[in-house]
Amino acid sequence: MIWSRPRLLLSALALTACAVQPPQQPPAPARQAGPVCVYGPLTLDARFPGGRLTACERLDDGAIQVTSAPESEPINPSPWYAFDLTCEDCGPVTLELAYEGGEHRYPPMIAPVGSSDWPSPVGITVDETRFTLDPGEAPLRISAQPFYTVDQHHQWLGEVAARTGRTVTEIGLSLDGSPILALGIGDDRPGLLLLGGQHPPETRGAYAFEAFAERLLADDALARAWRGAYGLTLIPALNPDGLDRGHWRHNAAGVDLNRDWGVFAQPETRAVRDYLAEGQAPVMMIDFHGTRRDVLYTLPDAATGAWPDFAPQLHGALIDRLGQAAPDRAGSHRSGSGVSKGWFHDTYLIPTLTYEVGDATALEDLQATAAASAEIVMALMLQHAQPQAAADPQPSRP
């Protein structure tokens, strides 16, 4: 279906939110509790997986203020919002974003409901939170980041399983009873673990996860050689409840899963721990997230454990390959912090890193960086395996 993006208008025109209601109907209250708000022909609706709309209020100038509140406190400032807007024949609509327990961070992304296109952020025109659009006939989805659901994660994982002849494994259930899924490829030998979806709003990290994994699964000499030497485990959606509930950061219990590693108070992290305990130990772990800039949080240089030089080797190769487009690097390690990077390193003595994608990084840029990163990781892992293979030669597995 061909569609055009909503036409943005200058909010300085002081346009009203929608047409005046018929006199025979009682006026809509100015302030309404979400997840559904109705002002005559204008409807704002967050009743879908991943939706978040706490309250609405019609302001004196006719604009509609849309408020999002976090699921619990304390919380890092990742102020997620997502709602559908329907307003047939009501003309331009002015919306103002507001938050309880946080500040504005994400410019709105707007696309027709059901569209798979990567939307462009909308220009904020007043106080960094206000914008005006003409919705047209199609319902529009307005969200803090490109929208990505649990079902989309699981659909992609199923497609990879079909292509590789593998089976998706349910490794546990969330507090809400949603399955936590994993896919092992060549998992009869030690390999790389890719982890994602701990923090719901960080959907750019989900796109990077997929681009990175797809490069590992490519049909070329480098990827085939790498898969002949290493296994791969994919767990893309560790926090299905947070994703479905539209949480700012936490799971259904109000817990930050990336502070639960080693604590294991939550079923999601326990599921990964127990699944890995039954198979081959990983030789590397990469955890995908989103933050304000592109950055790799790695172990410090010359960290203890296996392959202490991995972090500077990876970052140096990325700089050689991408130049100024390469992500930054910050070396850190805190034992007992509950962060995945620290727990996996302390437990398995392996290289680990947190792969962060910037809030505003474009799709083509994050995909290119993820693919380049995957190529460098494969090359480095193959080089690292050669001395071990020379000392104890073994035939490569198909």
N, C-alpha and C positions, 0 to 999 in steps of 0.2 A: 504494500500500500504506500502510495506517495503522500507525504505530508510535509508541511512547512512548519518551522519552529515558531513558537508564539512570538508575536510582535511586541517588543518592549517599548514602553512609552516613558517620557520624562515624568517623574513624580511631581515635578514643580508645577504641573498643570492643575494640581489639586483636583483630580478626578474623583468622582464618587465611587463607592465600592460596587454598587449594582443599582438596578432600577428600584424606584419606590414601590413598596408592597401595595397591593390592592386595598382600598379602604375597608372592605368587608372583613379582612383578616386582621387578627390582633398583631401588633408590631412584635418582631422578634426581640428578645432581651439583648441588651448591648453585650453583656458578658455571658458566655456559655461554656460549660465544661465539655472537654473532648471525650471520646475521640471523634465525635461528629458535631459539627456546628452548621446551622442552617440560617441564612439570612435571605428570605425570599427565594429567588431563583439561584442564589449562590449557596453551594454546599462544599464544605471542607470535611473530608472523611479519611480517617486513618485506620479503618477496620480491615486491615490486611496484614499478613506476616511482614514484619519489619516496619510497620507504621508507628508513628509517634506524634501525637498532638494532645497536649495537656489541657489547653483552654484557648478560647477565642474572645476577642472583644472588639466591637465596633467603636472606633475613635470618633472624636468630634468632627474631624474632616472627612469622614466617610470611609477611611481605610480600615482594614481588618487586621488587628494585631493577633498573631499566632504565637502561642507560648508553648515551649517544651521544657519539661522538668526532668531531672535525672531519676533513675530508679531507686537510688540509695546514696548515702553519704558515708565516708568521704569518697570522692571520685575525682579522677583526672579530668581536665576540661575537654571533653570530646562531645560537644552538645549536638547530638543527633536529632533530626526531625525528618518526618516523611509523611506526606498526606496527599490525597487526590483532590483536585479542584474541578468542580463542574459548575458552569454558570452560563446556560444557554440564553442568548439574546439579551445579555445584561451589559454589554460593553466592557470597557476597560475596568480592571480590578487592581486596587493598590493593596499590597500586603506589607506588613511590618513584622519582622521576626523578633521575638523576645524570649528570655530564658530565666528560669529559676535555678539557682545553684550553679550558674556558669555564665560565660560570656560568649558572644558571637565568635565563631571560628570559621565555619564553612559557608562560602557563598552558595546560594541555591542552585541545584541542577534541575532542569525542567525538560521533560519529554512526554509525549502522549503515553497514556497508560497502556502497558503491554509492549511498548517499543523496546527493541533490543539495541537501538543505537546508543552510542556513547554521547551523552548530552554535554553541552558547553555550559560553564557557569554563567549565571545571569549577573549583569552589572548591578551593583548596589548603588543607589543614588542619594539616599538621605541617611546620615548618621550610620552608614555602613550596615544598615539592616532593612532598608525599605526599597521596594521595587514595584513597578506597575507593568501589567501585561494585559493583552487582549486574548482571552482563552479560546475564542472561536467555538467550534462545535464539539471537538473531541475533548474528553476528560484529560486533564494533565496531572502527571505525578511530579511533585516538588519534593526534593530530598536534599539532605546535607552533602551527600557524596553520591557518585554513581551507584544506582540501586543494584543490590546483588543478594539473592535470597538463599536460604538453605536448600531449597529445591534445585536451584541452579547449580550450587556446589555439587549436589548428589547426582544431577544429570550429567555434569561434566565427568565426574568420577566413573559413572557407569559407561560413558562413551570410551574412556581410556581403557576400562576393563575389557570391553568388547573388542577394541583394536588390538589389545595385547594378549587376548585369550586368558585373562585372569579373572578372578572372582572377588567382588567387593565383600569385605568382612565387616560385620557389625561387632565392634569391640566393646561396646557398652551402651548404656542409656543415660541420658541427661536426667536432671531432676524432674523435668516435665514429661519424661518418657520418650524423647526423641532419640533416634539411633545415632550413635557416633560411628562413622564409617572410616575404614582404612582400606587401602589397596597396596598389596605387596607385589612387586615385580622382581623376579630373581631373588626372592627373599630367603633362599636356601643358603645364602652367603652374606657376610657382613656388608652393610651398605650405608646409603645416605637416607636420612629421615627428613622429610619436608613437613613442617607443621604450620597450620594457618587457622584463621578465624577465631582467635581468642577474644579479640575486641571488636564488637559489632560494627562500629562506624568505619573501620579501617578497610573499606572495600577496595581501595587501590592496591593494598597488599594482596588481596585475593586475585586480582588480575595479574599481578607480578608472579604469584605462586604458580598460576597456570602457565604463563609464558615460560617460566624457568623449567617447569616439569616437561612441557612439550618439547623444549630443546633437548632435554635428556633422552626423550623418547624418539628423536628424529631418526630417519633412516639414512645416515651418512657414516663415514668411516670412524669419525671421532666418537659419536654416540654409540655405535655398535661395539667398538673396542671397550668403551667405558662400561657398557652393560654386560660385556663378557667378563669383566673383572669385579664388578660391584652390583649389589642389589639396590633397590629403591623402594621406600615406603612413603605413601602419600596419605596425609590426614589433613584435609583442607578446611574442615568446619568443626573445630573442637567445641565451640560454644553455640550450639543450635538454638538453645532457649533465648540467649541474649539477642541473637539475630532475629528470631521470630517475634520477640517482644518489643523490638525497637529500642533496646537498652543503649545507654551511652557508653557503657564499658563492661558491665558485670554479667554474671550468669543469673539463673533464676533465684539463687540464694542471696544475691547482692554481693557476690565475691568476685574480685578480680582474679581470673584464672591464672594470669601471669604473675601472681604472687602466691600461688598455691603449690608450686613444685617443691617437693620435699615435705610439705605439710600434708598434702593429699587429703584435705578435708572434703573435697568435691569429687563427685563421681566421674567428671570429665577427665581430670588429670589422672585419677586412679586407673581409668580405662586404658590410657596410653601406657602408664607404668606397667600394668599387668600384661598387656599385649606384648610389649617388648620383652618382658621377662620370659615369655614362652617361646621366643624365637632367637634369631641372631641379634647380638648386640650391635647397635649402630656404630659406624666409624666416623660419622659426622652428622651434625644436626643444624638445620637452618629453619628459623622461625620467622614467618612473614607478617609484617605489621604496616601501619601507616602513621606518619607523624608530620611535623611541619616542614621537613626537608628530606631529601634523599640522603640516607646515612646508614652505614653498617656499624652496628654495635658489636664489636668483636672482643675476644679475650685480649689482654695486654700482650705486647711483644714479648717473645720468649716465655710464654706462659708454661707452667708445668704440665706434664702429661704428654700424650702422643702428639707429634708434629707441632712443636712450639712455634715454628716460623710460618705457619699457614696464613695467619691474618695479614702480616705485612706482604707476603707473596701475592695473595689475592688482590689486595688493594693496589699494590704497585702495578700489577698486570692490568687492572681496570683503568688506572691512570694512563698507562701506555696505550691502551686500546681506545678509550673514550675521551681523554684529555679533560677539559673543564666540565664535561658532562658526567664525569665519574662521580659516584656518591662520595660523601665525606666518610671518614672513619673515626670512631671513638673507641679506644680500648678500655675496657673496664671489667671488673669481676668482683662480685660480692657473694661469698659463700653464705648459704642460709637465707638469701634474700627472697626466695620463692620464685625467682625469675627462671624461665626455662633454660636460657643460655647457661646460667650458673649451675643449675642442678644437673643437666646433661653432662657438662664438663666434669663436675666433681664426681659423678657416679661412674661414668665410662672413660674418663680421662681422654676425651676426644676434642677436636676442634669444633667450636659452636659459634654461631653468630645470629644476631637479630637483624633481619633484612627489612629496613624501613623505607617506605615510599612516601614522598612528599605530598601534602594535601592537594597541591595544584599541579602535580606532574601529569602531563598529557598522556593519553593512552599509548600512542605510538612511541613516546620516549620511554615510558616505564617498560613496555614490552621489549624494546631494543636493548635496554640496560639489563633486563632480566635474562634475555637470551645470551648476551655477551658474558654475563656473570656465570651462567651455566656452562658455557664453553670453557671459560677459564678454570672453573672448579673441576670439570672433567679432565682437562689437561693436567692440572696439578695433581689430582688424585691418581692418574695413571703414572705420572712421574714418580710419585711417592711409593707406588706399589712395586715399581721395577726393582729396587734393591732387595725387597723382601722376596720377590719372585726368583731373583738370582740366587739368593741364599737357600731357598727351598722351592725349587721349580715344581709347578703343578700344571697340568693341562687346563687351558681355559674352558669354562663351561659355556654352552651355547646360550 
